[in-house]
Amino acid sequence: MSFLDFLASEFSKLQKAILVESFQDDLDSSVTFEVVDRKTPFLPLFDVRRLEFQRGSSYSYSAIFLNKHLRLQPIYFAVQRLTESFFPKFSLLESALVLGCAGCSIPRFLALSSKDCKITGVEYSETMIKIAKKYFIDDPLYQNFLLLHDDAFSYIHKATEQFQLIYVDLFLAENNYPQITSAEFVNDIGSLMTGESIAIFNSLCLSKEDCVKFASRYVSSFTATYVFDHQFHYYVVFVKTSSSSKLNAFEKRAMSYVRLDERFIAP
Ligand SMILES: C[S@@+](CC[C@H](N)C(=O)[O-])C[C@H]1O[C@@H](n2cnc3c(N)ncnc32)[C@H](O)[C@@H]1O
C-alpha cells in the first residue's frame, strides 16, 4: 500500500456520507442505486463519489476520487496495479475495453493514466448509463471514452476491434455471471486481444478452487494464465505476449501488489 493509499484509507474513516440522488432500477424495481458523496472534513483531496447498489445490503459498484490529481481510484486496487504491471509505460497502452461500467472507476483510472488511450465501455443497464453520464463522466477528461449501451455477451461476439487491455466486470446484481467461464465467452475474449495484451476477470464470487480450474482450463489459448488474490478477492488473468522477459517482469511487478496464487504457462 502506498503512503497515499494509506492516508486515503485513514481519512475515509472520518468521511461523512451525503446522498446525491437515488434511482430505481429500470430492470428490477426491488433495487435502488444511490450516488453518494463521502466528504472528508477539512481535506477535500480525498472526497469520494460512490455508486451503490442497494438490496437489503449495500454493495459498492464504483467509486472515484473527485480530485483529478489522484490517478489511482479507491476501488479495484488489484485491477489498476495489474494493468500498471503489464503496461509500466502507460503511453504504450492505446486501447482498452471495460465490460460492465456502472460509475466507470476503471475508465477514469485509464483516462487519468493515458490521455491517448482509446477506451470502450459496454454497459447494458439504462439506469447505469444515465447515472454515469450525469454524475461520473460529464467531463472533458473522457474525450477518448466511448460508453456503449449494449449487452457485453453479444458485443464481444460481434466486435472486430482488438484491445490491449480487457477488464471483465460483469455482475448480475451482486453475483458473477456463470457464463464468464464458458468456452464461448473465453474464445470471444481471446479473439479481441492483441498479440501483447492482458484480460482481467473480476471473479469476486468464485472460490479460489473455481478460479484455478478456470485459469488452467484455457491456458492453451494464451501465453499464460494466472489467479491473483487481493485480500481474498480473486482475479483470473489471461496474458498474450511473445516476450518471456515481459512476462517475467509483469509477474515480478504484479507480485509486489497482489498475491500470485497460481500460474499456468502454455506448453
Ligand atoms: C461492478 S459494476 C462495474 C463497475 C465498473 N467496472 C467500474 O469500473 O466502476 C458491474 C456492472 O455490470 C453491468 N452488467 C451486468 N451485466 C451486463 C451485461 N450483460 N452487459 C453489460 N453490462 C452488464 C451492471 O449493470 C453493472 O453496472
The ligand as an SDF file (V2000), in Angstrom:
LIG
                    3D

 27 29  0  0  0  0  0  0  0  0999 V2000
  -19.4510   -3.9440  -10.6170 C   0  0  0  0  0  0  0  0  0  0  0  0
  -20.2650   -2.9900  -11.8120 S   0  0  0  0  0  0  0  0  0  0  0  0
  -18.9580   -2.3960  -12.8800 C   0  0  0  0  0  0  0  0  0  0  0  0
  -18.0060   -1.3570  -12.2820 C   0  0  0  0  0  0  0  0  0  0  0  0
  -17.0610   -0.7480  -13.3040 C   0  0  0  0  0  0  0  0  0  0  0  0
  -16.2530   -1.7580  -13.9570 N   0  0  0  0  0  0  0  0  0  0  0  0
  -16.1750    0.3520  -12.8060 C   0  0  0  0  0  0  0  0  0  0  0  0
  -15.0430    0.4470  -13.3100 O   0  0  0  0  0  0  0  0  0  0  0  0
  -16.5830    1.1410  -11.9630 O   0  0  0  0  0  0  0  0  0  0  0  0
  -20.9920   -4.2380  -12.8270 C   0  0  0  0  0  0  0  0  0  0  0  0
  -21.7820   -3.6670  -13.9960 C   0  0  0  0  0  0  0  0  0  0  0  0
  -22.0010   -4.7020  -14.9490 O   0  0  0  0  0  0  0  0  0  0  0  0
  -23.1930   -4.3480  -15.6240 C   0  0  0  0  0  0  0  0  0  0  0  0
  -23.6590   -5.5160  -16.3900 N   0  0  0  0  0  0  0  0  0  0  0  0
  -24.1940   -6.6560  -15.9000 C   0  0  0  0  0  0  0  0  0  0  0  0
  -24.4930   -7.4900  -16.8940 N   0  0  0  0  0  0  0  0  0  0  0  0
  -24.1280   -6.9030  -18.0540 C   0  0  0  0  0  0  0  0  0  0  0  0
  -24.1640   -7.2930  -19.4150 C   0  0  0  0  0  0  0  0  0  0  0  0
  -24.6400   -8.4760  -19.7820 N   0  0  0  0  0  0  0  0  0  0  0  0
  -23.6790   -6.4350  -20.3310 N   0  0  0  0  0  0  0  0  0  0  0  0
  -23.1810   -5.2280  -19.9610 C   0  0  0  0  0  0  0  0  0  0  0  0
  -23.1380   -4.8070  -18.6890 N   0  0  0  0  0  0  0  0  0  0  0  0
  -23.5930   -5.6220  -17.7330 C   0  0  0  0  0  0  0  0  0  0  0  0
  -24.1080   -3.9490  -14.4650 C   0  0  0  0  0  0  0  0  0  0  0  0
  -25.2400   -3.2170  -14.9320 O   0  0  0  0  0  0  0  0  0  0  0  0
  -23.1450   -3.1200  -13.6190 C   0  0  0  0  0  0  0  0  0  0  0  0
  -23.2220   -1.7670  -13.9570 O   0  0  0  0  0  0  0  0  0  0  0  0
  1  2  1  0
  2  3  1  0
  2 10  1  0
  3  4  1  0
  4  5  1  0
  5  6  1  0
  5  7  1  0
  7  8  2  0
  7  9  1  0
 10 11  1  0
 11 12  1  0
 11 26  1  0
 12 13  1  0
 13 14  1  0
 13 24  1  0
 14 15  1  0
 14 23  1  0
 15 16  2  0
 16 17  1  0
 17 18  1  0
 17 23  2  0
 18 19  1  0
 18 20  2  0
 20 21  1  0
 21 22  2  0
 22 23  1  0
 24 25  1  0
 24 26  1  0
 26 27  1  0
M  CHG  2   2   1   9  -1
M  END
$$$$
